[in-house]
Amino acid sequence: MAMKIWELHGLRLDGAIRSTPDGDADVAGLVFSEKAYLLAVRDFRPPELVALVEERGAIAVARELVAYYEGLRAAGGSSGRSLVFARGSGPEPTLRRDDEELSPARMRSVSVSIP
């Protein structure tokens, strides 16, 4: 079975990055879809993402990343892509790329508000 790119990154970071049961990337408690993770690591190195989440917390970093990519998008950067909050299967904050389609189960529950 092939490893996901974040699983390779996690090997160098003592498991701080791993796969969730749904196949997403869990970066120290902040969950990224595959596309969201690939977008984020274009601008932030994996150890930097881990350090940010450990220092500031998953929800704060999720908000910062959403704002960061929205700013880039408004300025015409990041290939027009941004990150958005999505409902995951667990309690962790979850980020997806704005153009990702959600499964029917996730579509029903995506209207959650993150404090």
HUHU-V242301 format. One record per residue. N is the residue number from 1. RES is the residue in one letter. PSI is psi in whole degrees, -180 to 180 (999 if undefined). Layout:
n=[N/N]
res=[RES/RES]
psi=[PSI/PSI]
This chain:
n=[1/2/3/4/5/6/7/8/9/10/11/12/13/14/15/16/17/18/19/20/21/22/23/24/25/26/27/28/29/30/31/32/33/34/35/36/37/38/39/40/41/42/43/44/45/46/47/48/49/50/51/52/53/54/55/56/57/58/59/60/61/62/63/64/65/66/67/68/69/70/71/72/73/74/75/76/77/78/79/80/81/82/83/84/85/86/87/88/89/90/91/92/93/94/95/96/97/98/99/100/101/102/103/104/105/106/107/108/109/110/111/112/113/114/115]
res=[M/A/M/K/I/W/E/L/H/G/L/R/L/D/G/A/I/R/S/T/P/D/G/D/A/D/V/A/G/L/V/F/S/E/K/A/Y/L/L/A/V/R/D/F/R/P/P/E/L/V/A/L/V/E/E/R/G/A/I/A/V/A/R/E/L/V/A/Y/Y/E/G/L/R/A/A/G/G/S/S/G/R/S/L/V/F/A/R/G/S/G/P/E/P/T/L/R/R/D/D/E/E/L/S/P/A/R/M/R/S/V/S/V/S/I/P]
psi=[134/145/148/155/-38/-26/-36/-43/-41/-31/-36/-11/30/38/12/-20/129/174/143/168/-27/-6/12/174/126/110/92/32/-7/121/134/140/168/-47/-38/-41/-46/-36/-46/-41/-6/-30/-22/129/148/-44/-32/-42/-45/-47/-42/-46/-42/-34/-44/-18/152/-43/-43/-44/-38/-46/-44/-41/-41/-46/-41/-50/-29/-39/-43/-42/-44/-32/0/13/-172/33/24/10/149/174/148/155/143/159/123/-176/-13/-173/-10/146/142/134/140/159/147/-20/5/140/143/149/157/-38/-40/-31/-36/-26/9/-11/23/145/134/122/999]
